[in-house]
């Protein structure tokens, strides 16, 4: 990882920016956006959709001795022939999983790093990163594939969400055997998987639905309601905390946006993290993501490349300066923390230093406990009220009116 450094309170340090290598004739034209970025599970690779159907995969860190001496580090590009809206690295599968059969089955998959790319047509392409070869295509979605996620249990299961109003669960060991989750009434703009791989959360952009699904039985669990009420609001993004005890959902309406924090087990809204009003235009939240230690939440908006919030204590701790010429569309933490990558509308990628706060023992104990114990199991325990509130995150302050303290 890159070395850490001190940070100004409201100015995250920009490490570097990767710019696309497209002809000048394509600059600024539709299709050049970076809709998705991802780090491999071991943090050794970084991928981004640089626009016009091209995905770049580069070795990380980018300032290694190899790159300084112009040594070929195995960086690759993949041409998908149409806009790429979602991408995700697969895990390195356990050796115990048997190779699937079929003409284009995943052979030698225990030595393979996969990359899934979701296309505008609804097709999902699966690539072998190490060889640069395509493994196979997945067909079924009838609209843009907006999100792709591999669960953290190491299995070759891929979850996709689409503008065709469905989510699909693909078993790649059986060449894409699929389960379809239906229930949204309009575009599914984002989805995420709980760290224990028991639940999927999805948000509908226009139907304003936050849905929870069982990843074990492939069934609908519930919708979350009771969040901040706005007229004609739209949902844009969601993410589970690393212990699975919190679900963050982002929404916007006109010139305001906000983030609600939920208990996914009880469907209780715990807090509205921020309620931010501007005097101009529509500044939607493009993406939210918890840091690997769960202490911070990265937020990307249309007018700022990056903001970082600390839900449990301080509110906003960092924000980049307003940049409407290269506004943010997506973000992703390095699995080791300390770095956030953000994608922009012009197809570039920026890497930022993120806070390296060391979790205290109390937070570590809560994270370990909540990873395997649900809220329903916590509540009957004979614990003091203050401790129980901490363990169930009911002590998170409502920060919806704190923006004025941080305004430039």
N, C-alpha and C positions, 0 to 999 in steps of 0.2 A: 504494500500500500504506500501511497504518497505520505510524506511526513506531515505531521500536524503543525498548526501554527495558531497564534491568537487571532481572534476575530473581533472587528468592530461590532457594536451592538446591532446596528441596522444595515450592515454592509457585508454580506458573505463574500469571501475572497474567491474570485474567478481563477481557477487553475489554468485552464486552457480552453480553446474552442476549435472544434474540427469543422472545417468548411467543405462543402461539396465541390466536386470537380466536374461540374456540368458546363456545357457550352453557354456562352453569354446569351444566346438566343432563347435559352430556357429559363434564365433568371427571372424570378418573380411571377412566372406563369403558374396557373393552376396545376396541381400535381407535384409540386416541389416540396411539400410539407413533410416534416418528420413527425409522423403520428405515433411512433412507438420506439422505445429504447429498452435494452435489457442487458444485465450482466449475467454471465454463466454462474451456476451455483457455487463453484469454487472461486469465483472472482477473477479467473484467468483470461476471460474473453469478454468483449463488449460488442453489441450489435445495435445498429440503428437503421431505420428506413429513411434513406436520404432523399427520397422523392423520385418520381418518374420510374417507379418499379425496381429500383436498385436498393439492395441491402448490403451494407458493409459490415464485416466482422473483423475486429482488430484485437490483437493481443494486449492484455493489460498487465502492468501499468504502461502507459504510453511513453513515459520518460525513462524507460529502462536503458541499460548500457547497449543492448542490441540495437535499439532504435537510433541511438546516438552514433553508432558506427555503421549505419545503413545495412545491417544484417537482415536478411529475409526472416521475419518472425512468423510467417504463415498467415498474414492478413489476407482476407478473401472478400470477393464481392459476388453476390448472387443476383441474377437478373430474373425478375418475376413477370416482366412484360406488362404489368398493370400496377396501379397504386397499391402499396402495402399499408394496411391500416393497423395491423396488430402483429406482434412477433413475440416469441418466448423461447428461451433455451430449455431443452429437456434435461433431466438428470442423467448421470452416468448409471445406467441400470445395474442392479445386482447381478452377479454372475449366475445366481441360481435360477433366474428367469430363462426359460427355454426360448430359443429363437422360434419365431412364428414361421408357418409354412406359406407357400405362395411364391409367385414369380418374382415379386418385388418385396419380399418380406425383409425385416431388419436382420441382416446377417452380421455375425460378429458384434452384436449390439453392446456387449459388455466392454468393448473398446471404442464406442461411438459416442460422440457428443452431438445431439440432435438440435436443430433449430426449426421451429414451426413459424410459418409466415401466413398471415390471413389476408386475402386479397379482396379487391373491390367486387369481384364477380361472385364471391362466396366460396371460392375454392381455397383450401388450405394446403400449402406445399410443405413437405417435411424434407429437410436437408441434413446431410452428414457434414458437419462443420469441418472435421479433420480432413476429409477427402475432397470436399467441395461438390459432391455429387448429390443429385436429388434422389430421395429414397422412394417416395410415392406421393400421390395427391389424394386428398380427402374431399369427396363431393357430398353435398347434401344441403348446405345453406343456400338460400335463395336471395341473399342480400349481403351487403358489406360485412365482413368478419371484423368486428371492432376490437375484441379482446381475446387473448389466448393465455392460458395458464396451465402449467404443470404442477400438480400438488407436490408438497414437500416430503412425501413418504417414499420417494425414489421409484415409484411405479411408472410405467409408460402409459399413463392416463393423461389425456389432454382435454381441457375444458375450453369451449369456445362460446362467445356470445355474438349475436348478429343483429343487423337491422331487419331481419325477417321475423323478429319478435320471439325467437327461440334461443335456448342454450343447448349445446350438444356435448355429450361426454363420449370421447373416443378412446377405444382400447387399441393402442398401437401394436401390441403384441399379437393381435389378431387382425392386422391390416385395416384398422379403422372400424371395428365393430362399434356401433353407436347407440346411445340412449338419448332421446330427445326430451327436453324439458320445455313445456309450453304453459303459458299463463299470462305473460305480458301482453298488453294490448297495443303496444307500439314498439319502436326501436329499443333494443337492450343496449344501453350506452356503455356499461361497464359491469364487470363481475370480478369476484375474488374468492379465494378458498381459505377456510379457517386453517390454522397451523396444524391442528390434529386431524385434518382431512375428513372431518365429519360433515361440514356444511359448506354450501356455496351461497354467496350473497350476490344479488344482481339488482341493478337500478335501471328503470325505464326512463328514457329521456323525456318523452312526452306524456306517458301515462301516469307519471309521478308515483310509481310503485317501487317499493323496496321489498324484494322477495328473498326469502330464505328457503333453501332446498337441501335435502339430505343427499350427501354424496355416497352414502352407504346403501340406501334403498331407492335412490333416484326418484324421490317423491317430493312434493311441495310441503313445506312445513308451515309457514305463515308469512304474512306481510307485516311490515313495521309501519305504524301510523302514529300520529300525535306529535310529529316534528313541528318545526317552525312553520306557521301557516302563512303563505303568501298567495296572492292572486296570480294564476297562470304561471307558476314556477316550474322549472325544468330541472331534472336530476342529471348529473354529469359523471360522477365518479364515486367509488367506494373502496374501502380497504379494511381488513382485519388487523388488529394489533398483534404483535408477535405471540402473545399468550392466548389469543382468541377470545378474550373477555370483552373486547370493545370492537364496535364496528363504526367507522367514520363514513358518513355520506355527505356529498357536496351537492348544493343546488344553487340556482340563480334565478332571478326574475328582474327583467328590466335593467336597472342600474345597481342592483344589490346582489350580494351572494352570502352564503352562510354554510357552516359545517355543523351537522348534528352528530353527537356521539351516542351510540345505542348499546344496550346490553342485548346481545343476540339471543340469549337464553330466555329472558323474560319479556322481550320486546319493549322494554322501558327506555324512554329517551332520558339519558343521564344529563346531558348538557348541550347547549348551543355554543360551540367554541368561538365563533366569530360572526358578527353581522356587520358587513362593511358596505357603506353607501358612497357612491361617487356622483358627481354632478354631470357626468357625461357618459353617453353610450352604454353599451352592454358589455360588462367585464366578467364573463363567466369564469368559473373555476374549471380548468381543463383536466386536472388530475390531483389526487391526494395520495400520499403513501407514508406509512409509519416507518420510522427508523428501525434498524435491526434490533436495537435494545428497547424499543417501545417508548422512549422518553420524548421523542419529537415527532412532529408531523410535517412533512414537506407538502407545500401547496404551490401549484402553478396556475397562474391566471392569464387572461388575455392581455393584460397591460403590464405585468411584472413576470420576469423569467422565473423567480423563485422567492417564496417566503417559507420560513421555518417557525413552527409554533411548538410551545411546550404546554400541552393541555393541562397537566396536573399542577402547574405552578405559576409560570410567568407570563403566559400568553405568547405574543410574538417575541422571538429572540433575534431573528434576522430577516431582512428583506432586501432584495436587489432593487436597484433604481428602476423607475418606470422606463419601459422600452417597447413602444408600440410598433416600431419597425421590425422587431424580431421577437414577437411575443411567444409565450410558452404554450406548448400543446401536450407535453407528457413529461414524466420524471421517473427516476428509478435510483434507489440507493445501492451503492456497492454492498455486497453481503457482509463485508467486514466493517461497514460504517465509515464515517469520516468524509465520504464523497457522495455527492448527488449529481447525476447526469440529467440534463433537461434538453428536450428537443424543441425546435422552433419552427415557425411557419415558413421560414425561408430554407428549411432543409438542413440547417446546421445543428451541431450539438455543443453544449457548454457543460463543463465540469466545474463544480463548486466545492469548496471546503465546507463541510457541515460540522456542527458542534460535536466534539468528542467527549461529552459528559460521561463520567464514570458512574454507573448506577450504584446507589447505596445498597446496603444489605437488605433493607426493608423492601425495596423495589424488586431485587433479585428473588427474594423469597416469595413475593406475591406472584411474580411471573412464572416461577417454577410450579407453584401450587395451582394457579389458574389455568395452566396449560392442560391439566388433566382433571380439574374439578370444576363442574358447572356452578352457576349461581344457585340453582335449585339445591345442589348438594351443600353449598356453603351456608345457606340461610339457616338450616336447623342446628348448626354447630353452636355450642355454648360459649360464644365469644363475646367480649365487651362490644358495645354498639360502635364505638369509635374504630375498633379494629375491623369489625365486619364491614363498615362503610368503606374503609380503605381497601379491603380485599375485593369488594364488589364494585369499586370505582365510583361509589355514590358520593364521594367527597370532592369530585372534580368541580371546580367553580364554573359558574356560567359567565363566560367572557364576551357575551355578544355586544356589550357596549364599550369595550376597552379600546376600540380603534383610535379614538381621539387622542389617547395617550401616546400613540406611536406615529401619528400623522406627520408627514414631512412639512 
